[in-house]
Amino acid sequence: MSREPFSAQADWDVQERARDAVAGVKKATGTNYTLSQFLEDALARHTAYVEETYNDGQPFPPRRQPLPRGRPVADISWKTHPLQDSAG
């Protein structure tokens, strides 16, 4: 599987928590855990959650058009995520 650049914006405090988590894992395990690996793991886990929640556990069909750019007007991520209380 090829690795491709992926760009997205996130709140500063979320970015810092992620960086701190990566540093903590590196220290605790002595491994070369990277922010890229952390983000790939998080994307895979959340994608599986969304597929399970909104598409009977199946992958969504491929998009026919690019996603709109920018933050959506109605952000549902923190309203529906099961880890809402511990994440914010």
C-alpha positions in Angstrom: 0.0 0.0 0.0 1.4 3.4 -0.9 1.6 6.2 1.5 0.3 9.6 0.2 0.5 13.1 1.8 -2.7 14.0 3.6 -3.5 17.4 4.9 -6.2 18.5 7.3 -6.7 21.2 9.9 -7.4 20.5 13.5 -7.7 22.7 16.6 -4.3 23.5 18.1 -5.0 21.8 21.5 -6.0 18.6 19.7 -2.8 18.7 17.7 -0.7 19.3 20.8 -2.5 16.4 22.7 -1.7 14.1 19.7 2.0 15.2 19.7 2.2 14.7 23.5 0.6 11.2 23.1 3.2 10.3 20.4 6.0 11.4 22.7 4.5 9.5 25.6 4.3 6.3 23.6 7.9 6.7 22.3 9.1 7.1 25.9 7.0 4.3 27.3 7.8 1.8 24.6 11.2 2.8 23.4 9.9 2.5 19.8 10.1 5.0 17.0 6.4 5.7 17.0 5.6 8.7 14.8 2.9 11.2 14.4 2.1 9.8 11.0 1.6 6.4 12.5 -0.6 7.9 15.3 -2.8 9.7 12.7 -3.1 6.6 10.4 -4.1 4.5 13.4 -6.7 7.2 14.5 -8.1 7.5 10.9 -8.4 3.8 10.6 -10.2 3.4 13.9 -12.6 6.3 13.4 -13.3 5.2 9.9 -14.3 1.7 11.2 -16.5 3.4 13.8 -18.3 5.5 11.2 -18.8 2.6 8.9 -20.2 0.5 11.8 -22.4 3.4 13.0 -23.7 4.7 9.7 -23.3 1.9 7.1 -24.0 -1.4 8.8 -20.3 -2.0 9.3 -19.5 -1.9 5.5 -17.2 0.4 3.7 -18.9 3.3 2.1 -19.1 3.3 -1.7 -16.3 5.3 -3.4 -16.9 9.0 -3.9 -17.5 10.3 -7.4 -16.4 13.8 -6.6 -13.8 15.4 -4.3 -15.0 16.4 -0.8 -15.8 20.0 -0.3 -12.9 21.9 1.3 -13.1 23.6 4.6 -14.8 22.9 7.9 -18.5 22.0 7.6 -21.1 24.3 9.0 -22.6 21.5 11.2 -19.8 19.6 12.8 -21.3 16.4 14.3 -18.0 14.7 15.3 -18.1 15.6 19.1 -21.9 15.3 19.3 -22.0 11.7 18.2 -18.7 10.2 19.1 -18.8 7.6 22.0 -15.7 9.1 23.6 -17.1 12.6 23.6 -16.7 13.2 27.4 -13.1 11.9 27.5 -12.0 13.7 24.3 -13.0 17.2 25.1 
